Amino acid sequence: MTSIGELDRRITIRRLMEVGRDPLNTPIYEVADFATFWASRADVSDIERYAAGTVGNVLLSRFVVRSSEATRTIVHTDTIAHDGLEWNINGIKEARAGRDRFLEITAQAEG
């Protein structure tokens, strides 16, 4: 069961946001920091991939954040900046710790 004291890491949610308009009034989008939250992280697996003569690592982790109005807007198209890596979000669900208390985010990063 997750507790507030276990949220010992800082993660930043990055989101594609409209930053302006061009001369034809077409929106201009840019990835920008949306918000920073306290989270816990549990590594689920790591995989080495061999492709086209190169070796790459993939790390799959679960982040748990406190449920709030802001964290409930996180979607799979957002990314997480943490520990010098950009994490792609695979899924978001309510954590077992109780209804509307925590959210569990499954994400992967390539190193």
Secondary structure, DSSP 8 states (H G I E B T S, - for coil): ---GGG--EEEEEEEEEEEEE-TT--EEEEEEEEEEEEEEEEEEEEEEEEETTEEEEEEEEEEEEE--TTGGG--TT-EEEETTEEEEEEEEEE-TT-TTTEEEEEEEEE-
